[in-house]
Amino acid sequence: MNMNESDRQSVVQMPEGLAVRTARTPTVQIRPSRGLFHLDLRSVWLYRELLVFLVWRDTKVRYKQAVIGAGWAVFQPLISMLLFTAIFSYLAKLPSDGVPYPLFAYAGLLPWNFIAQATSRSGTSLVGESHLISKVYFPRLIIPLAAASAPAVDLVCALVMMIPLMLWFGITPGWQILLFPIFVVIALLAALAVSLWFSALHVKFRDVGHIIPFFVQFWMFASPVVYPVSLIPEKWRALYSLNPVVGVVEGFRWTLLGQHAPSLATILPSICIVLVLFVSGVVYFKRMERTFADVI
């Protein structure tokens, strides 16, 4: 067959172009874990764009057809704050450690709403995304991580309402406001620590989906959201501080309201429990990950 010069160039150049594109395409090797602590967290970083997309998708879907949109992120804690003020401040006469109770309650609701929403969404996220897990490979850890990170948008919106409340009551944060991001990260780790256990267990035991709402409700009243830690008897306070939310709520109130610094005996046990639950949750999640596609 006779070919002109342009045809010969196209035949020669096409394989070269394909070879270049093939060389640049990353190769993913899916292998079983080789040890208890072989967590392969690097793959989560490689799929970070998928993580960002899932967070954006969850946030967009949540408020897509809502009349006031992201305003619900402010409306919900504001109404809860007014309700708690009427019941626990005016009727029950609970103390608030020298801080106006509306601010005291709102500062406690900020981290609690974030942790509660993150736990509820992330705890059932794997079953909710079963159509993805059974069809395509990606690090499964991304799904509960994205579900737990999405409520951070609500936290940012709710923080905006904190500014006029603080101006109304004449409260000015001090230097400790610089430590606020640290407690936000601890709140995210606390939610993930619990969610990783719940999400992995939910794949095998669907009863977990019914347990999570009751657990979250009990967890709230076992945490210093509507009452101060000072109400807990001294002999029980060390045991009470093992609740991961205790250190987070106390840290939020301290950094935002500038009240007296919480004792290390209250903060450190909570942070240590968060780290232990988070590390053990990641290990358990990665061990169960190999069976997700078959069981789900």
Secondary structure, 3 states (H helix, E strand, C coil): CCCCHHHHHHHHHHHHHHHHHHHHCCCCCCCCCCCCCCCCCHHHHHCHHHHHHHHHHHHHHHHCCCCCHHHHHHHHHHHHHHHHHHHHHHHCCCCCCCCCHHHHHHHHHHHHHHHHHHHHHHHCHHHHCHHHHCCCCCCCCHHHHHHHHCCHHHHHHHHHHHHHHHHHHCCCCCHHHHHHHHHHHHHHHHHHHHHHHHHHHHHHCCCHHHHHHHHHHHHHHCCCCCCCHHHCCHHHHHHHCCCHHHHHHHHHHHHHHCCCCCCHHHHHHHHHHHHHHHHHHHHHHHHHHHHHHHHC
